[in-house]
Amino acid sequence: MQTVTLIDGTQVPSDSEAWRHECEARAIAALPSLAQRREWMQSLEHRRGKAEADRLRATMTALWKAKKQ
């Protein structure tokens, strides 16, 4: 296990839920098209609920903003 740094600067273990969440957000954000990202998020929202989908959207937005800086 390693220590990794989240987009907000928090350091967490690489086997933590916070890191898994951020990795999932990064993977979805890296999909090649907007249509694929929307399809993935729609499926995820159906399976896990709107709250979790919104949480992932917020993380993806934070990742995008950090990349723009």
Phi, psi and omega in degrees: 000140179241166171263132180236159181250125178284169181302331180272004178094351179291136176261131182222161174293149181291351177255018182275159176296323180298319179289321178300316179300312181294321178297320178296317178299318179297319181294317180293316180298333182276355178300145190293337183226156176299321180299319179293319178297316179297318179297315180299314182292324178296317178295317180296317179298321178296318183282317189250347179103161184296321182300315180291321178297318178295322178298317178294319178301318180296320178293319178296322177295317178297319178297317180296315180297320179295323180292327182288338183281000000 
